[in-house]
Amino acid sequence: MPIWPAPGDVVVVHGAASEFEAIAIRDLLEAAGVHAMIRSRVVPGYGVPTMAGDQAGIVAEIIVRPEEKNEACALIAGYLASLEEDAPP
């Protein structure tokens, strides 16, 4: 469960470990026609991500409309899998 729950009109589909990852995934979703936003998880005034439980190290969350959740999750899974395939052994 996210530390900062999403309002009822959006859902969290990914927790990004870097700003670059968040922007890349948001741009991927937008290019596919999915409306997406980045919600920062950096603690204001400290410049570090939250450090609580399974959310530790998450810099930003990608949020989408509930009706676009399945499409967004499929696109994100494909993108992350392609990164693993291209990684050196």
C-alpha positions as CSV (number, residue, x, y, z in Angstrom):
1,M,0.0,0.0,0.0
2,P,1.4,3.4,-1.0
3,I,2.3,5.7,1.9
4,W,0.3,8.5,0.2
5,P,-2.8,6.8,-1.1
6,A,-4.0,7.9,-4.5
7,P,-7.4,9.8,-4.6
8,G,-10.3,7.7,-5.8
9,D,-10.0,9.0,-9.4
10,V,-6.5,7.7,-10.0
11,V,-4.5,4.6,-9.2
12,V,-0.8,4.0,-8.7
13,V,0.7,1.6,-11.3
14,H,4.4,1.9,-10.7
15,G,6.9,3.0,-8.0
16,A,10.0,4.4,-9.7
17,A,13.4,4.3,-8.1
18,S,14.7,7.4,-10.0
19,E,13.4,10.5,-11.7
20,F,14.7,9.2,-15.0
21,E,12.7,6.0,-14.7
22,A,9.5,7.9,-13.7
23,I,9.9,10.2,-16.7
24,A,10.6,7.4,-19.1
25,I,7.6,5.4,-18.0
26,R,5.3,8.4,-18.0
27,D,6.5,9.3,-21.6
28,L,5.9,5.6,-22.6
29,L,2.4,5.7,-21.3
30,E,1.6,9.1,-22.8
31,A,2.9,7.9,-26.2
32,A,0.5,5.0,-26.1
33,G,-2.4,7.3,-25.3
34,V,-2.6,6.6,-21.6
35,H,-3.0,9.7,-19.4
36,A,-0.3,9.4,-16.8
37,M,1.2,11.6,-14.1
38,I,4.2,11.5,-11.9
39,R,3.7,12.0,-8.1
40,S,6.9,12.8,-6.2
41,R,7.7,10.7,-3.1
42,V,10.7,12.8,-2.2
43,V,10.4,14.3,1.3
44,P,10.1,18.1,1.0
45,G,13.0,20.0,2.3
46,Y,15.2,16.9,2.6
47,G,15.6,15.8,-1.0
48,V,15.5,12.1,-0.2
49,P,12.8,9.5,-0.9
50,T,10.6,8.1,1.8
51,M,12.2,5.3,3.7
52,A,9.2,3.3,5.1
53,G,8.8,-0.5,4.7
54,D,8.4,-1.9,1.2
55,Q,8.2,1.7,-0.2
56,A,11.8,2.5,0.7
57,G,13.8,4.0,-2.1
58,I,10.7,4.9,-4.2
59,V,11.3,8.4,-5.7
60,A,8.1,8.8,-7.5
61,E,4.8,7.0,-8.3
62,I,3.2,6.8,-11.7
63,I,-0.6,7.3,-11.5
64,V,-3.2,6.8,-14.1
65,R,-7.0,6.8,-14.4
66,P,-8.6,3.6,-13.0
67,E,-10.0,2.6,-16.5
68,E,-6.5,2.8,-17.9
69,K,-4.8,0.7,-15.2
70,N,-4.7,-2.6,-17.1
71,E,-3.2,-1.1,-20.2
72,A,-0.7,0.9,-18.2
73,C,0.4,-2.1,-16.2
74,A,0.9,-4.2,-19.4
75,L,2.9,-1.4,-21.1
76,I,5.1,-1.0,-18.0
77,A,5.7,-4.7,-17.7
78,G,6.7,-4.9,-21.4
79,Y,9.1,-2.0,-21.0
80,L,10.7,-3.3,-17.9
81,A,11.1,-6.8,-19.5
82,S,12.8,-5.2,-22.5
83,L,15.3,-3.5,-20.2
84,E,16.2,-6.9,-18.6
85,E,16.6,-8.5,-22.1
86,D,19.0,-5.8,-23.1
87,A,21.1,-5.9,-19.9
88,P,24.6,-7.3,-20.2
89,P,25.0,-10.7,-18.5
